[in-house]
Amino acid sequence: MPYSVDEFAFDLRGSQAPSDVWVTSGWTTVHAPPGSVCGVGGWFAPPYAAPDARLAVELEVDGHRITDGAAPGVAGTGLLHAGGTWWPGRIVRDGTYHRRHRGELISLQVRSTLTPLYGHAGFVLEVEIANRAGRDVTVTLHPHVAPGGPRRVPLGEWGWVPPVPGPAAVRTGQGAWQAGDVTVELSHEGLRQDLPAGGTAVFALAVRAGAGTSSGRPRELAAESAGRSEVRLARALARVPRLSSDIPGLEAYWRGSLVSGLVCLWDNPGFITSPFVATSGLDGGALCAYAWDTGGYAPHLLTLMLGDAATAVLESIMKVDLTRHYAIAPNGTGLGVPYAYSGWSLVTLATAVAAHLGLSPSLVTQLHDLVEGLDARFTPAGALRDYGDQYNLLEMRSTGWEHVVASPNAERAWCLDRLAELSEVSGARLPAGDLRARARDIRQAIARELWDEEAGWFRCRYPDGHTEVVRHVQAFDAMRSGACTPEMAGAMLGRLRDGSFLAPYGVSAVAADDRVHYELGDTDWSGGGAYTGEGPQLALTLWEQGEPGLAWEVMRRLLWMGRHFPYFPQDHYCDRPAAPPAGRRINIVAGLAGAEAILTGAAGVRFRLDGSLVVSPAALPGGHVELTGLGYRGRTIDISTTSGTVTVDGRPRKAGEVIG
């Protein structure tokens, strides 16, 4: 049975989301300020941006004003925030007011529903008020709109940093403001109601922006957008399996991982693809598609979600000059600098698209030419490449993982092998033998030139001969790409222990016992935590390497995230269950890597380039896992890691059997 929206409900009382909580319709994304029951913050609906917009709601009961967002402590005597629930497509917040005034009790239960609009730039706020006092009252809503500096931002300018406000909007009438060619409008369905004892009243407000006013009553707009959320979720999850497990936290983690992908999908028909896969985007930042995380971390889950649109997403990124850019804006404009991992990321996505949908010979040839062009962008160092400094690599703040490094040189070899396979499967006429020979030479050079047997780790080599050993999680990607002998792998795996790479709540990008490079200021890549895709990708690597015990040691340390994040942030700490505060991107498409690791690692699903499938489930410590309803090339696959059984369209198949 497919997932419903309600199954992704998240209790906001447990949220550790940095920068508080946002919600998206796939057209508009909007902020729910902390501590507020009815307040609304900034919002984005490309090309429209309203980063400093605010909506505050004040209640009036029989002439007594009640403010929202009461301050903590005894001084906070307004409407008191009492929790809420986040769903894909809406946020519900609860509040309470229970005080006596002039001998009369005012007791209200307040519930607001914030719905970002689909097909319109803006949002609807519905406020439901229940009168708990034993007398009739009259309730009036006083909305206070501060539109800030809304502006139209060309689609080619939506990059890493959220758009800044434009000139302040000017009031042009009752509930209307103008900023350049952008009109902001507040509409409602009445602001005053008589409320009998025990009765309930519902108010609805809409704030919209555009070149002119829009039609539609607020409640109708909210219902339409909620319906679109149901449709979008059903479409994206139609081929994604349902997970059930008695392992504490695993089901919540799986759902949180899926949501991390869902909130990165945008449907605006003005974008280069629809859906468009943003790297982040909820707070208006990184509303662009990186080759790096679009393709690199969860290619199979993303392809399952996108369906036939996955090919267009792959082609859209291939159109940009990756020798100059790392990402595309929503209209396909290239952004940023050349990035060392872009070629690998595209080949990774292409292998998934080939397995699920097939690739044409011409697209495989185009991919080969693109990868070769990007490869030529970096300076040769024998069979290896010099990838320069942090500008093109991991952005560590210390000197270390730079220039001639094991990763991404190992990924180069992996790409060449995959291109050879893609050529053979698709009928493209690539020089497969030469590609495989070059891949072999690269792997041999990595082992010969970069492996330090005494240190049991790779060295990074600078042009002047200086070398460094950086115990970085990226080295395990070199293992995954086939650059390690069993002896090398054994030495590296010995570092997967507490006090080195492992910590109670995840992995550290730099091992804690690397005293030269480990630091706590850059959780992303330098220590004290890691980029959100790295932990599950390490677990997947370990399952692929035949190390299920170590794989589970990594994966189980990540399960807390499903309980504390409605969607996964860009990076998180590994020594405590939290993420860095504001200043980082608050969501990341690489959060899908968790589901990818469970599906293709723990459940042993191997999607093959020729369209066949091999499933080799293995039992997990401490409980069972069942995946039902995996859709692949018109078939439906169900998997149990407890019994090791696999069924295809209801018929049992042997584990490890090639399913054609």
Secondary structure, 3 states (H helix, E strand, C coil): CCCCHHHHCEEHHHCCCCCCEEEECCCCEEEECCCCCCCECCEEECCEEECCCEEEEEEEECCEEECCCCCCCCCCCCCEEEEEEEECCEEEEEEEEEEEECCEEEEEEEEEEEEECCCCEEEEEEEEEEECCCCCEEEEEEEEEECCCCEECCHHHCCCCCCCCCCCCEEEECCEEEECCEEEEEEECCCEEEECCCCEEEEEEEEEEECCCCCCCHHHHHHHHHHHHHHHHHHHCCCCCEEEECCCCHHHHHHHHHHHHHCCEECCCCCCCCCEECCCCCCCCCCCEEHHHHHHCCHHHHHHHHCCHHHHHHHHHHCCCCCCCCEECCCCCEECCCCCCHHHHHHHHHHHHHHHCCCCHHHHHHHHHHHHHHHHCCEEECCEEECCCCCCCCCCCCCCCCCECHHHHHHHHHHHHHHHHHHHHHCCCCCHHHHHHHHHHHHHHHHHHHEECCCCEEEEECCCCCEEECCECCHHHHHHCCCCCHHHHHHHHCCCCECCCEECCEECCECCCCCCCCCCCCCCCCCCEEECCHHHHHHHHHHHCCCHHHHHHHHHCCCCHHHHCCCCCCEEECCCCCCCCCCCCCCCHHHHHHHHHHHHHHCCEEECCCCCEEECCCCECCECEEEEEEEECCEEEEEECCCCCEEECCEEECCCCEEC
